[in-house]
Amino acid sequence: MDLTPLRCLVNSISRFIHLVTCRVSNTMPAEKDFRDTVSLLKHLKPVLDDVANQEAPQDEALLKECEVLDIAINEAREFLEKWSPRMSKILCVLQSKALFLKIQSSSVQLSCILCRLFESSPTSSSLSKAQFCMQEIENLKLGQLSKHIEEILECQKDLKIPGEHLMKIIESLHLTSSQDLLNEHIALEKEKLKAEDNNTEGDLGQISQTLDLMSRIRDYVVGLEKFKAVDGIRIPSHFRCPLSLELMLDPVIVSSGQTFERAAIQKWLDHGLERCPKTGYKLSHKNLIPNHTVKALITTWCSENKVKLSSSLSHGDDHQRPLQSGDSASKSSVEAQKGGEKGHQISRGESDKFDQSSPEHSYVHSRSESESSAVSSIEYAPAAETEISRISNNQDNVNDKSVDIKSESSYDELTSTSHVEKLINALKCSSTETQTAAARELRFLAKYNMENRIIIGECGAIAPLISLLHSDVGLTQEHAVTALLNLSINGEIKARIAAEGALDPLIHVLRTGNSGAKENAAAALFSISLLDEYRIKIGRSGAVKPLVDLLGSGTTRGKKDAATALFNLSIFHENKARIVQAGAVKHLVRLMDPTSEMVDKAVALLANLSTITEGYTAIAREGGIPLLVEIVDTGSQRGKENAASILLQMCINSSKYCRSVLQEGAVPPLVALSQCGTPRAKEKAQQLLSHFRNQRENAVSRGRS
């Protein structure tokens, strides 16, 4: 009898056990159920091995039940592979329950069949193992947390839920901090949005109930001692952010009229959520207006109660941290936070990349490899976002006694149209000192205040600032390009800057400016390249070569800006050859050295370039294969994913490169990646290993013939 279903089941059990061992941590929802299911399968597997070794007769019922259990295990495996910490913990527990119970039910049925088979073969020593296995499986209590949550969902409409029941959910799912609660709230809202788009009423009903439960959990948590007060002083409810649940440090008003902590509502918006968290109504715009009244009241309250803002409100940093790139935690990212506003156009575009790269989308193949690479580089473009209000050391240390320069902190206030018009007139005067001072002031006004950007743009500052990009005075040029960069945070002004002919002057700055000016010119080109039509124009305008030069010889910050801009340009297929021909691959291979602090950026850009012949050929020529294999072995998750993608492109297009990859010892790290990488990384690793097997089998066939 064909034992294929049985052997497939044994293989699926081994894969599932390995996956749970690699991926499941103590903080994962349903962690206990996953580990209990592994325990169940570990009891069952030796009994199945006995059958596979023909110690018991087989029948159709056995093989049929093997197929049923195999399907159930693979469904649970796929569920685990797709799970991400950004997904809802509560929904994960609820949705996984059916999978665990299906495995348990099928395992019981299979154990019964095995006991019957071993009973008909009295010489077998496996009967006691099968009986013990069935007893252990029946005694397992899977889905208990899910059952607890379901009972609460059922009764929450009519009854007040006891605090200890809510606390069990809070502790079991590690929803113990304001950040955990905010992340769960955002994840549930995103699932609701997805269910509404797909018009799935059943899912929508469950999600709506879960959101009601989340509201009760948040209300309960606010009453806990750790949330009630700071420095022992009870926080007035109207000073507490409805999203973060903590005392507001930087309160802002959204279009619905509600007030939130800036970092918390910005995170909400960055995840693509367009409804007010409090009213549920769609926001008519995403501008965040400082609520000076509430801020003054909070400041007064803190002063009267001797609450220290600097220590008690350090949670504000926690909200910002997830929005930063891992390798750009420099002075520039701090300045961007001081500015109080992330660029709406940029942050929204990049948040889309975050969403697309989440595991639930990882199995959807992009129409082109370049798009796939772009989506995969989730740690890449946000680095540029934090650079949007960068000021170089030279700018910070300006000490020109002939120019009246205000301190940076004074630019945080709203300016007036008349004042901006005076500054614009100063930009046009013949005195370079006056031009420099005016450009500097416009730069800082545009850096700190959203409304100021609009005023400056509408008063006609763009054209004279662009003209100053050709200034022979390095500092004037630097202030002008930085002012344009800060203005480009506003999407409409960004388009106007591009339309008024900024591309060639920005490229001129890239070629001739000082280091700070070059860095900000590269960041400005990245900002403009977020407009699809200009991604093509920038590539055709001659920007690629100076960006590549900056990648090779710039400061560390300049190299990061250049890499970010080139990455975005490389999404357009036509630009890939330009980037390779300009010599970028040589620099990128060098930047794959771990000491460069740019490994993930370099590999992400190379993943795009490797989709053309010139690209993967240059990577091999520059000695990139050993470094790529090393990244597959020891790199970050995203680095491994992109490195595997590059190696796959090289191997399927050249048997010579395939041999080189094998000689570098790529198989062991690829096997590990195929088991424990991101979904896309596992897919690439499995394709590579399959390609290696096919190559070996073809070689054997040729040898025999």
ChimeraX attribute file (.defattr): number of C-alpha atoms within 10 A of each C-alpha:
attribute: neighborCount
match mode: 1-to-1
recipient: residues
	/A:1	8
	/A:2	9
	/A:3	14
	/A:4	13
	/A:5	18
	/A:6	23
	/A:7	18
	/A:8	14
	/A:9	23
	/A:10	21
	/A:11	13
	/A:12	19
	/A:13	22
	/A:14	15
	/A:15	16
	/A:16	23
	/A:17	18
	/A:18	14
	/A:19	16
	/A:20	19
	/A:21	14
	/A:22	12
	/A:23	15
	/A:24	16
	/A:25	13
	/A:26	11
	/A:27	13
	/A:28	19
	/A:29	24
	/A:30	28
	/A:31	18
	/A:32	18
	/A:33	22
	/A:34	24
	/A:35	16
	/A:36	17
	/A:37	24
	/A:38	19
	/A:39	15
	/A:40	21
	/A:41	22
	/A:42	15
	/A:43	17
	/A:44	24
	/A:45	17
	/A:46	16
	/A:47	23
	/A:48	23
	/A:49	14
	/A:50	15
	/A:51	20
	/A:52	17
	/A:53	9
	/A:54	11
	/A:55	18
	/A:56	23
	/A:57	14
	/A:58	19
	/A:59	11
	/A:60	10
	/A:61	12
	/A:62	21
	/A:63	21
	/A:64	14
	/A:65	20
	/A:66	25
	/A:67	17
	/A:68	18
	/A:69	25
	/A:70	22
	/A:71	16
	/A:72	21
	/A:73	24
	/A:74	18
	/A:75	17
	/A:76	21
	/A:77	21
	/A:78	12
	/A:79	15
	/A:80	18
	/A:81	21
	/A:82	17
	/A:83	20
	/A:84	15
	/A:85	14
	/A:86	14
	/A:87	21
	/A:88	21
	/A:89	25
	/A:90	24
	/A:91	19
	/A:92	18
	/A:93	22
	/A:94	20
	/A:95	14
	/A:96	20
	/A:97	19
	/A:98	16
	/A:99	17
	/A:100	21
	/A:101	17
	/A:102	18
	/A:103	24
	/A:104	22
	/A:105	14
	/A:106	19
	/A:107	24
	/A:108	19
	/A:109	17
	/A:110	24
	/A:111	25
	/A:112	16
	/A:113	19
	/A:114	25
	/A:115	21
	/A:116	14
	/A:117	21
	/A:118	23
	/A:119	15
	/A:120	12
	/A:121	15
	/A:122	11
	/A:123	11
	/A:124	14
	/A:125	13
	/A:126	22
	/A:127	21
	/A:128	14
	/A:129	19
	/A:130	25
	/A:131	17
	/A:132	15
	/A:133	24
	/A:134	22
	/A:135	13
	/A:136	15
	/A:137	23
	/A:138	13
	/A:139	9
	/A:140	14
	/A:141	12
	/A:142	20
	/A:143	21
	/A:144	14
	/A:145	21
	/A:146	22
	/A:147	14
	/A:148	15
	/A:149	21
	/A:150	16
	/A:151	11
	/A:152	20
	/A:153	16
	/A:154	11
	/A:155	11
	/A:156	15
	/A:157	12
	/A:158	7
	/A:159	9
	/A:160	10
	/A:161	17
	/A:162	10
	/A:163	12
	/A:164	9
	/A:165	13
	/A:166	21
	/A:167	16
	/A:168	14
	/A:169	17
	/A:170	20
	/A:171	10
	/A:172	19
	/A:173	20
	/A:174	16
	/A:175	21
	/A:176	13
	/A:177	15
	/A:178	20
	/A:179	18
	/A:180	15
	/A:181	22
	/A:182	22
	/A:183	23
	/A:184	22
	/A:185	21
	/A:186	22
	/A:187	21
	/A:188	23
	/A:189	21
	/A:190	19
	/A:191	18
	/A:192	20
	/A:193	17
	/A:194	14
	/A:195	17
	/A:196	13
	/A:197	9
	/A:198	11
	/A:199	11
	/A:200	12
	/A:201	11
	/A:202	9
	/A:203	16
	/A:204	18
	/A:205	13
	/A:206	16
	/A:207	20
	/A:208	15
	/A:209	18
	/A:210	22
	/A:211	18
	/A:212	15
	/A:213	20
	/A:214	18
	/A:215	14
	/A:216	16
	/A:217	20
	/A:218	22
	/A:219	12
	/A:220	17
	/A:221	23
	/A:222	17
	/A:223	11
	/A:224	10
	/A:225	11
	/A:226	11
	/A:227	18
	/A:228	19
	/A:229	17
	/A:230	19
	/A:231	12
	/A:232	11
	/A:233	12
	/A:234	12
	/A:235	18
	/A:236	12
	/A:237	13
	/A:238	12
	/A:239	21
	/A:240	22
	/A:241	21
	/A:242	21
	/A:243	23
	/A:244	25
	/A:245	24
	/A:246	23
	/A:247	27
	/A:248	27
	/A:249	24
	/A:250	20
	/A:251	27
	/A:252	23
	/A:253	19
	/A:254	20
	/A:255	17
	/A:256	17
	/A:257	12
	/A:258	16
	/A:259	26
	/A:260	29
	/A:261	26
	/A:262	26
	/A:263	28
	/A:264	25
	/A:265	27
	/A:266	24
	/A:267	20
	/A:268	23
	/A:269	19
	/A:270	22
	/A:271	20
	/A:272	17
	/A:273	18
	/A:274	17
	/A:275	18
	/A:276	19
	/A:277	20
	/A:278	12
	/A:279	11
	/A:280	10
	/A:281	12
	/A:282	13
	/A:283	17
	/A:284	12
	/A:285	10
	/A:286	15
	/A:287	16
	/A:288	20
	/A:289	18
	/A:290	20
	/A:291	17
	/A:292	13
	/A:293	10
	/A:294	18
	/A:295	17
	/A:296	12
	/A:297	12
	/A:298	23
	/A:299	17
	/A:300	13
	/A:301	15
	/A:302	17
	/A:303	12
	/A:304	9
	/A:305	13
	/A:306	11
	/A:307	18
	/A:308	13
	/A:309	16
	/A:310	10
	/A:311	10
	/A:312	16
	/A:313	16
	/A:314	11
	/A:315	18
	/A:316	20
	/A:317	11
	/A:318	14
	/A:319	20
	/A:320	16
	/A:321	13
	/A:322	11
	/A:323	19
	/A:324	18
	/A:325	18
	/A:326	13
	/A:327	15
	/A:328	22
	/A:329	13
	/A:330	12
	/A:331	14
	/A:332	21
	/A:333	22
	/A:334	17
	/A:335	18
	/A:336	21
	/A:337	17
	/A:338	14
	/A:339	18
	/A:340	19
	/A:341	21
	/A:342	22
	/A:343	22
	/A:344	18
	/A:345	18
	/A:346	25
	/A:347	25
	/A:348	16
	/A:349	17
	/A:350	23
	/A:351	20
	/A:352	15
	/A:353	20
	/A:354	19
	/A:355	18
	/A:356	18
	/A:357	19
	/A:358	20
	/A:359	19
	/A:360	16
	/A:361	14
	/A:362	20
	/A:363	11
	/A:364	11
	/A:365	11
	/A:366	13
	/A:367	8
	/A:368	12
	/A:369	20
	/A:370	22
	/A:371	16
	/A:372	22
	/A:373	27
	/A:374	23
	/A:375	22
	/A:376	24
	/A:377	24
	/A:378	24
	/A:379	20
	/A:380	29
	/A:381	27
	/A:382	23
	/A:383	23
	/A:384	29
	/A:385	27
	/A:386	26
	/A:387	26
	/A:388	28
	/A:389	33
	/A:390	25
	/A:391	24
	/A:392	19
	/A:393	11
	/A:394	14
	/A:395	16
	/A:396	9
	/A:397	8
	/A:398	12
	/A:399	11
	/A:400	11
	/A:401	7
	/A:402	9
	/A:403	14
	/A:404	11
	/A:405	14
	/A:406	12
	/A:407	8
	/A:408	13
	/A:409	10
	/A:410	11
	/A:411	19
	/A:412	18
	/A:413	12
	/A:414	15
	/A:415	17
	/A:416	12
	/A:417	14
	/A:418	11
	/A:419	10
	/A:420	23
	/A:421	16
	/A:422	11
	/A:423	21
	/A:424	23
	/A:425	14
	/A:426	20
	/A:427	26
	/A:428	16
	/A:429	11
	/A:430	9
	/A:431	10
	/A:432	17
	/A:433	19
	/A:434	20
	/A:435	28
	/A:436	24
	/A:437	23
	/A:438	26
	/A:439	30
	/A:440	25
	/A:441	22
	/A:442	27
	/A:443	26
	/A:444	25
	/A:445	27
	/A:446	31
	/A:447	31
	/A:448	26
	/A:449	21
	/A:450	25
	/A:451	19
	/A:452	24
	/A:453	26
	/A:454	15
	/A:455	20
	/A:456	24
	/A:457	23
	/A:458	13
	/A:459	14
	/A:460	13
	/A:461	23
	/A:462	24
	/A:463	15
	/A:464	17
	/A:465	28
	/A:466	23
	/A:467	16
	/A:468	22
	/A:469	28
	/A:470	18
	/A:471	18
	/A:472	12
	/A:473	16
	/A:474	19
	/A:475	23
	/A:476	26
	/A:477	29
	/A:478	31
	/A:479	30
	/A:480	32
	/A:481	32
	/A:482	34
	/A:483	30
	/A:484	30
	/A:485	29
	/A:486	29
	/A:487	31
	/A:488	29
	/A:489	27
	/A:490	22
	/A:491	18
	/A:492	13
	/A:493	20
	/A:494	24
	/A:495	16
	/A:496	17
	/A:497	24
	/A:498	18
	/A:499	11
	/A:500	11
	/A:501	14
	/A:502	23
	/A:503	22
	/A:504	16
	/A:505	17
	/A:506	25
	/A:507	24
	/A:508	18
	/A:509	25
	/A:510	26
	/A:511	18
	/A:512	17
	/A:513	25
	/A:514	16
	/A:515	21
	/A:516	26
	/A:517	30
	/A:518	30
	/A:519	31
	/A:520	34
	/A:521	32
	/A:522	31
	/A:523	28
	/A:524	30
	/A:525	30
	/A:526	29
	/A:527	27
	/A:528	27
	/A:529	22
	/A:530	20
	/A:531	17
	/A:532	11
	/A:533	10
	/A:534	20
	/A:535	22
	/A:536	18
	/A:537	14
	/A:538	20
	/A:539	21
	/A:540	13
	/A:541	12
	/A:542	15
	/A:543	25
	/A:544	26
	/A:545	20
	/A:546	20
	/A:547	30
	/A:548	26
	/A:549	18
	/A:550	26
	/A:551	25
	/A:552	21
	/A:553	11
	/A:554	19
	/A:555	15
	/A:556	16
	/A:557	21
	/A:558	24
	/A:559	24
	/A:560	28
	/A:561	29
	/A:562	30
	/A:563	30
	/A:564	29
	/A:565	27
	/A:566	26
	/A:567	28
	/A:568	21
	/A:569	29
	/A:570	28
	/A:571	23
	/A:572	16
	/A:573	18
	/A:574	13
	/A:575	22
	/A:576	27
	/A:577	15
	/A:578	19
	/A:579	24
	/A:580	25
	/A:581	16
	/A:582	16
	/A:583	17
	/A:584	28
	/A:585	28
	/A:586	18
	/A:587	17
	/A:588	25
	/A:589	22
	/A:590	18
	/A:591	21
	/A:592	23
	/A:593	15
	/A:594	13
	/A:595	8
	/A:596	11
	/A:597	15
	/A:598	21
	/A:599	21
	/A:600	27
	/A:601	27
	/A:602	27
	/A:603	29
	/A:604	29
	/A:605	29
	/A:606	29
	/A:607	31
	/A:608	28
	/A:609	30
	/A:610	26
	/A:611	21
	/A:612	18
	/A:613	13
	/A:614	15
	/A:615	25
	/A:616	28
	/A:617	18
	/A:618	20
	/A:619	24
	/A:620	17
	/A:621	12
	/A:622	15
	/A:623	13
	/A:624	21
	/A:625	24
	/A:626	15
	/A:627	17
	/A:628	27
	/A:629	23
	/A:630	18
	/A:631	26
	/A:632	27
	/A:633	20
	/A:634	12
	/A:635	17
	/A:636	14
	/A:637	17
	/A:638	24
	/A:639	27
	/A:640	29
	/A:641	30
	/A:642	31
	/A:643	28
	/A:644	30
	/A:645	29
	/A:646	26
	/A:647	28
	/A:648	24
	/A:649	22
	/A:650	26
	/A:651	20
	/A:652	15
	/A:653	14
	/A:654	14
	/A:655	13
	/A:656	10
	/A:657	20
	/A:658	21
	/A:659	13
	/A:660	17
	/A:661	20
	/A:662	13
	/A:663	11
	/A:664	14
	/A:665	14
	/A:666	22
	/A:667	18
	/A:668	11
	/A:669	17
	/A:670	25
	/A:671	16
	/A:672	14
	/A:673	24
	/A:674	21
	/A:675	21
	/A:676	19
	/A:677	24
	/A:678	21
	/A:679	23
	/A:680	24
	/A:681	27
	/A:682	22
	/A:683	19
	/A:684	26
	/A:685	29
	/A:686	19
	/A:687	18
	/A:688	25
	/A:689	17
	/A:690	12
	/A:691	16
	/A:692	19
	/A:693	12
	/A:694	12
	/A:695	16
	/A:696	12
	/A:697	12
	/A:698	12
	/A:699	11
	/A:700	11
	/A:701	10
	/A:702	9
	/A:703	8
	/A:704	7
	/A:705	5
